[in-house]
Amino acid sequence: IDIKNWYPEAKSVLICTFNYWNSTLGEKRLYLKGSQVSKLLKIRHRKPSNEYKNNPNHVYKVTRYSMPMPYQKEIKVILKEMLAEFKQIDPAINGKAFVDTSPVMEKPLAIKAGLGFRGKNAIVVNPDIGSFFFIGGIALNIALDSDEPKKFKGCGSCNLCVKACPTKALSEYKLDISKCITAWNYVKMQGIPPFIKKHRKTLALACDICQEVCPYNKKTDTPIVKQLEPVTIK
């Protein structure tokens, strides 16, 4: 909660969003055969499970965030390049970069910085760019004027994500992680609840349903950083 526990010199935080998808890309590339899912996992430095090896021709739908190269590494490179540029301006500037692998609460920081609002699916949503973005930043040892949280229209009466969740993991602004398909993404097939395992027969590498139905994701054309463009699996 206190970023100084992670970086004691922190006096301010630069927080950024990195889009990895927009609605111009289309969904066709999300449907992969089991053999292609295995290739994608290898690209992401993960060991393919027997589910995909034993069903090489079965078609799965993969989640959008799994399509770029390993994003944590790519975003860390971008952030460190930014920090190096700051040091050229003032050599006294120092900092520490973070993505979602660091013990930093990046979602509340993004909301505090005015980059979006907390949706009913518990994800940060920006009305202009949707929610298909990663959040990363740099804790800096210099004090900067802070942006103010913005007043967004938010979700209003829309409840599409809560209704669409196939495992009923969502209630308004709350997520029951024990029912979330994405939360089970890194767990081996053994010991997975039957209601989760059922959906993993068609959904590979997590789930996008609560974001797919979100009206803010229907028409987006935000440019994607080259390092985060979806890979093509043949």
QUIVEN-V720615 format. One record per helix or strand. SS is the DSSP state (H for helix, E for strand). FROM is the first residue (numbers start at 1). LEN is the number of residues. If there is no record, write none. Layout:
# QUIVEN-V720615
SS|FROM|LEN ; SS|FROM|LEN
This chain:
# QUIVEN-V720615
H|3|3 ; E|12|8 ; H|28|3 ; E|31|3 ; H|34|10 ; H|50|4 ; E|59|4 ; H|64|3 ; H|71|19 ; E|95|4 ; H|106|7 ; E|117|2 ; E|124|3 ; E|130|1 ; E|133|8 ; H|160|5 ; E|170|2 ; E|174|2 ; H|177|3 ; H|182|3 ; H|194|6 ; E|203|2 ; H|209|4 ; H|215|3 ; H|226|3
